[in-house]
Amino acid sequence: MDQRHDTRQPAPLAQLQDARKAYGAHCALDGIDLRVDAGEVVALLGPNGAGKTTAIGLLLGLIRADDGSANLFGQPPHALAARRRIGVMLQSAGVPDTLRVGELLALTRSYYEQPRSVVDCIALAGLDGILDRRYGALSGGQQRRVQFALAICGRPRLLFLDEPTTGLDVEARQLFWRTIRELVADGCGILLTTHYLEEAEALADRVIVLAQGRIVAQGSVGDIRAHVSQRRIRCVTSLDAARLSTWPHVRSVAGDNGRIELVVDIVEPVLRRLLAEDAGLQDLEVERAGLSDAVVALTREAA
């Protein structure tokens, strides 16, 4: 018997292969390949109109590809067996305003054979104190928390989150992040879109950057950040910001009251000049470009 290990990659939970979709003369997706595996967060990033919503729509079976394929658990997205294994939180929810939160949770849990307990749903989504309130009377942030509870109550193996933390305060967002990490640790796969790029930086195992219907970069957060060489220098200085902006390798200068931030192409010569010209320089920090800088640069280049 062959004792060698099977090195084949496990089947993805969700997959697009050479997927194409056009709306009239507008090409929304131009032959993209995308996969989501168990136990990972994939962040799908890009500007409005890049094709993110279309990609999610194909995977959910809401629209059909003009060419290529979309699969959930190796099945067509509209297959009932596949749909029972996913959770979805879209930007527009269509939740009945007149039902109470507890009623919505009970109704949605009834669709699944082994749903999460109500207690777990309350704890994971932060629903304390609002079960008896009507959905339509909740704030926007509270409604998003309810939508999240409805998305996870069926113990999904695959979770679609489209701008999930819009309207959430800092505390609610932190709870959301903790819950996401718990779900991933339990083997759930997550496809996330967000305009809060610090959220993608905190949560994503892989990042896919879309622009004009095409994938322009993909990889870890570090891989994406490596596409740009910019650095940020922060310090307290007596040097004039307008003068600093004229220095070689300085792309921009921001700040006031002595505390400034410089975005630079090459950090070493700028640092040497700062230290040489301001003996009283304080609170010096140097930071590589963030994910947001990289995504902006990549999508600008694609455009």
C-alpha positions as CSV (number, residue, x, y, z in Angstrom):
1,M,0.0,0.0,0.0
2,D,1.2,3.5,-0.8
3,Q,1.9,5.2,2.5
4,R,2.6,8.6,1.1
5,H,0.4,11.4,2.4
6,D,-2.3,12.8,0.2
7,T,-1.2,16.3,-0.6
8,R,-4.3,17.3,-2.5
9,Q,-5.8,20.6,-1.3
10,P,-9.2,20.1,0.4
11,A,-12.2,21.1,-1.7
12,P,-13.2,24.8,-1.2
13,L,-16.4,25.8,0.5
14,A,-17.0,28.3,-2.2
15,Q,-15.5,28.8,-5.6
16,L,-15.7,30.9,-8.7
17,Q,-13.8,29.7,-11.8
18,D,-13.2,32.0,-14.7
19,A,-16.5,33.8,-13.8
20,R,-17.7,36.5,-16.1
21,K,-20.8,38.7,-15.8
22,A,-21.9,41.7,-17.9
23,Y,-24.8,44.1,-17.5
24,G,-25.4,45.3,-21.0
25,A,-22.1,46.9,-22.2
26,H,-20.7,47.0,-18.7
27,C,-18.4,44.1,-17.7
28,A,-18.9,43.6,-14.0
29,L,-16.6,40.5,-13.7
30,D,-14.0,39.6,-16.3
31,G,-13.0,36.0,-15.7
32,I,-12.1,35.9,-12.0
33,D,-11.0,32.9,-9.9
34,L,-11.9,32.9,-6.2
35,R,-12.1,30.3,-3.5
36,V,-12.9,30.3,0.2
37,D,-11.6,27.4,2.4
38,A,-12.6,26.2,5.8
39,G,-11.2,28.1,8.7
40,E,-10.2,31.3,6.9
41,V,-11.4,34.8,6.4
42,V,-11.1,36.0,2.8
43,A,-11.5,39.8,2.4
44,L,-12.8,40.9,-1.0
45,L,-11.7,44.6,-1.4
46,G,-11.9,47.3,-4.0
47,P,-13.7,50.5,-4.8
48,N,-17.4,50.8,-5.5
49,G,-18.2,49.2,-8.9
50,A,-15.2,46.9,-8.7
51,G,-17.4,43.7,-8.9
52,K,-17.5,42.7,-5.2
53,T,-21.4,42.6,-5.0
54,T,-21.6,40.7,-8.3
55,A,-19.1,38.1,-7.1
56,I,-21.2,37.5,-4.0
57,G,-24.4,37.4,-6.0
58,L,-22.9,34.6,-8.2
59,L,-21.9,32.6,-5.2
60,L,-25.3,33.0,-3.5
61,G,-27.1,32.0,-6.7
62,L,-28.9,35.4,-6.8
63,I,-27.5,35.9,-10.4
64,R,-26.0,33.6,-12.9
65,A,-22.6,33.9,-14.6
66,D,-22.5,34.5,-18.3
67,D,-19.5,32.2,-18.4
68,G,-17.4,30.2,-16.0
69,S,-18.9,28.6,-12.9
70,A,-19.9,29.2,-9.3
71,N,-20.1,26.5,-6.6
72,L,-20.9,26.1,-2.9
73,F,-19.6,22.9,-1.3
74,G,-19.1,21.5,-4.8
75,Q,-22.8,22.1,-5.7
76,P,-24.7,24.8,-7.7
77,P,-25.3,27.8,-5.4
78,H,-29.1,27.4,-5.6
79,A,-29.0,23.8,-4.3
80,L,-31.0,23.6,-1.1
81,A,-28.4,21.3,0.6
82,A,-25.7,23.9,-0.1
83,R,-27.8,26.9,1.0
84,R,-28.6,25.2,4.4
85,R,-24.8,25.3,5.2
86,I,-24.3,29.1,4.7
87,G,-25.1,32.2,6.6
88,V,-25.6,35.6,4.9
89,M,-25.4,39.2,6.1
90,L,-25.9,41.6,3.2
91,Q,-26.2,45.4,3.2
92,S,-29.9,45.3,2.6
93,A,-31.6,42.8,4.9
94,G,-35.3,42.9,4.2
95,V,-36.1,42.0,7.8
96,P,-39.8,42.5,8.8
97,D,-40.0,45.7,11.0
98,T,-43.0,44.6,13.0
99,L,-41.5,41.4,14.5
100,R,-39.7,41.4,17.8
101,V,-36.0,40.4,17.9
102,G,-36.8,37.2,19.9
103,E,-39.5,36.3,17.3
104,L,-37.1,36.8,14.4
105,L,-34.4,34.7,16.1
106,A,-36.9,31.9,16.9
107,L,-38.2,31.9,13.3
108,T,-34.8,31.8,11.7
109,R,-33.5,29.1,14.1
110,S,-36.5,26.9,13.1
111,Y,-35.1,26.6,9.6
112,Y,-32.2,24.6,10.8
113,E,-31.9,21.1,12.2
114,Q,-29.3,22.0,14.8
115,P,-29.3,25.7,15.4
116,R,-27.3,27.6,18.0
117,S,-29.0,28.1,21.3
118,V,-30.7,31.5,21.9
119,V,-28.2,32.1,24.7
120,D,-25.2,31.6,22.3
121,C,-26.8,33.9,19.7
122,I,-27.3,36.6,22.2
123,A,-23.8,36.4,23.5
124,L,-22.1,36.2,20.1
125,A,-24.0,39.0,18.5
126,G,-24.5,41.3,21.5
127,L,-28.3,41.2,21.7
128,D,-28.6,41.6,25.5
129,G,-31.7,43.7,26.4
130,I,-33.3,43.9,23.0
131,L,-35.1,40.6,22.5
132,D,-38.5,42.1,23.3
133,R,-38.1,45.1,21.0
134,R,-39.5,45.4,17.6
135,Y,-36.9,45.3,14.8
136,G,-38.2,48.5,13.2
137,A,-37.7,50.4,16.5
138,L,-34.0,49.6,16.8
139,S,-31.1,51.8,15.9
140,G,-29.1,51.0,12.7
141,G,-26.3,49.5,14.8
142,Q,-28.7,47.3,16.7
143,Q,-30.3,46.1,13.5
144,R,-26.9,45.1,12.2
145,R,-26.3,43.0,15.3
146,V,-29.7,41.3,14.8
147,Q,-28.8,40.6,11.2
148,F,-25.5,39.1,12.3
149,A,-27.3,36.9,14.9
150,L,-29.7,35.6,12.2
151,A,-26.7,34.9,9.9
152,I,-24.9,32.7,12.4
153,C,-27.8,31.1,14.2
154,G,-27.8,28.0,11.9
155,R,-24.2,27.1,12.6
156,P,-23.1,27.9,9.0
157,R,-19.9,26.4,7.6
158,L,-19.6,29.3,5.3
159,L,-20.5,32.9,6.1
160,F,-21.0,35.8,3.7
161,L,-20.5,39.2,5.4
162,D,-21.1,42.3,3.2
163,E,-20.1,45.5,5.0
164,P,-21.1,43.9,8.3
165,T,-20.0,46.6,10.8
166,T,-21.5,49.6,9.1
167,G,-23.2,51.6,11.8
168,L,-21.6,49.7,14.7
169,D,-19.9,51.6,17.5
170,V,-16.4,50.7,18.7
171,E,-17.5,48.3,21.4
172,A,-19.9,46.4,19.1
173,R,-17.2,46.2,16.4
174,Q,-14.8,44.7,18.9
175,L,-17.4,42.0,19.9
176,F,-18.0,41.3,16.2
177,W,-14.3,40.8,15.6
178,R,-14.0,38.4,18.6
179,T,-16.9,36.4,17.3
180,I,-15.5,36.2,13.8
181,R,-12.2,34.8,15.3
182,E,-14.2,32.2,17.3
183,L,-16.1,31.1,14.2
184,V,-13.0,30.7,12.2
185,A,-11.3,28.7,14.9
186,D,-14.2,26.3,14.8
187,G,-13.6,25.8,11.0
188,C,-16.1,28.3,9.5
189,G,-15.0,29.9,6.2
190,I,-15.9,33.6,5.8
191,L,-16.0,35.9,2.7
192,L,-15.9,39.5,3.9
193,T,-16.3,42.8,2.1
194,T,-15.6,46.0,4.0
195,H,-14.7,49.6,3.5
196,Y,-13.1,49.6,6.9
197,L,-9.7,48.4,5.8
198,E,-8.4,48.2,9.3
199,E,-11.1,45.5,9.7
200,A,-9.7,43.5,6.9
201,E,-6.2,44.0,8.2
202,A,-7.3,42.7,11.6
203,L,-9.3,39.7,10.4
204,A,-8.3,38.5,6.9
205,D,-6.1,35.5,6.2
206,R,-6.2,36.3,2.5
207,V,-7.0,39.5,0.7
208,I,-8.3,39.7,-2.9
209,V,-8.3,43.2,-4.5
210,L,-10.7,43.8,-7.3
211,A,-10.7,46.6,-9.8
212,Q,-12.9,47.0,-12.8
213,G,-14.0,43.4,-12.6
214,R,-10.6,41.9,-12.4
215,I,-8.3,40.6,-9.6
216,V,-5.3,43.0,-9.5
217,A,-3.7,41.4,-6.4
218,Q,-4.2,38.6,-3.9
219,G,-2.4,37.1,-0.9
220,S,-1.9,37.7,2.7
221,V,-2.2,41.2,4.2
222,G,1.6,41.4,4.2
223,D,1.7,40.4,0.5
224,I,-0.7,43.1,-0.4
225,R,1.1,45.7,1.7
226,A,4.4,44.8,0.0
227,H,3.0,46.1,-3.3
228,V,3.8,49.6,-2.1
229,S,7.1,50.8,-0.8
230,Q,5.7,53.9,1.1
231,R,6.5,54.4,4.7
232,R,5.0,56.8,7.3
233,I,7.1,58.9,9.5
234,R,5.5,60.5,12.6
235,C,7.2,62.9,14.9
236,V,7.1,66.2,16.9
237,T,9.2,68.7,15.1
238,S,9.8,72.5,14.9
239,L,10.3,72.2,11.1
240,D,7.7,73.8,8.9
241,A,5.4,71.4,7.2
242,A,5.3,73.4,3.9
243,R,9.1,73.2,3.8
244,L,9.1,69.4,4.6
245,S,6.7,68.8,1.7
246,T,9.4,70.1,-0.8
247,W,12.0,67.5,0.3
248,P,13.0,64.7,-2.0
249,H,11.1,61.4,-1.5
250,V,8.3,63.1,0.6
251,R,4.9,62.4,-1.0
252,S,2.7,64.3,1.5
253,V,2.8,66.0,4.9
254,A,-0.1,66.3,7.3
255,G,-0.5,67.5,10.9
256,D,-0.3,70.6,13.1
257,N,0.9,71.9,16.5
258,G,4.3,70.4,15.8
259,R,3.1,66.7,15.4
260,I,3.3,65.7,11.8
261,E,3.1,62.7,9.5
262,L,5.1,62.3,6.4
263,V,4.4,59.7,3.7
264,V,7.7,58.9,2.0
265,D,9.0,56.7,-0.8
266,I,12.4,56.1,0.7
267,V,12.7,56.4,4.5
268,E,16.4,56.6,5.2
269,P,17.4,59.9,3.6
270,V,14.4,61.6,5.0
271,L,15.1,60.3,8.5
272,R,18.7,61.5,8.3
273,R,17.7,65.0,7.2
274,L,15.1,65.3,9.9
275,L,17.6,64.4,12.6
276,A,20.2,66.6,11.2
277,E,18.0,69.7,10.9
278,D,16.0,69.4,14.1
279,A,18.1,68.5,17.2
280,G,14.9,68.6,19.3
281,L,13.0,66.0,17.3
282,Q,10.7,63.9,19.5
283,D,8.3,60.9,19.5
284,L,9.8,59.5,16.2
285,E,7.8,56.6,14.7
286,V,8.3,54.9,11.4
287,E,5.6,52.6,10.0
288,R,5.3,50.8,6.7
289,A,2.4,51.4,4.4
290,G,-1.0,50.1,5.6
291,L,-3.4,47.9,3.7
292,S,-5.5,51.0,2.8
293,D,-2.4,52.6,1.1
294,A,-1.8,49.4,-0.9
295,V,-5.4,49.0,-2.0
296,V,-5.6,52.6,-3.1
297,A,-2.3,52.3,-5.1
298,L,-3.3,49.0,-6.7
299,T,-6.8,50.1,-7.8
300,R,-5.4,53.5,-9.0
301,E,-2.8,51.7,-11.1
302,A,-5.5,49.4,-12.5
303,A,-7.7,52.4,-13.5
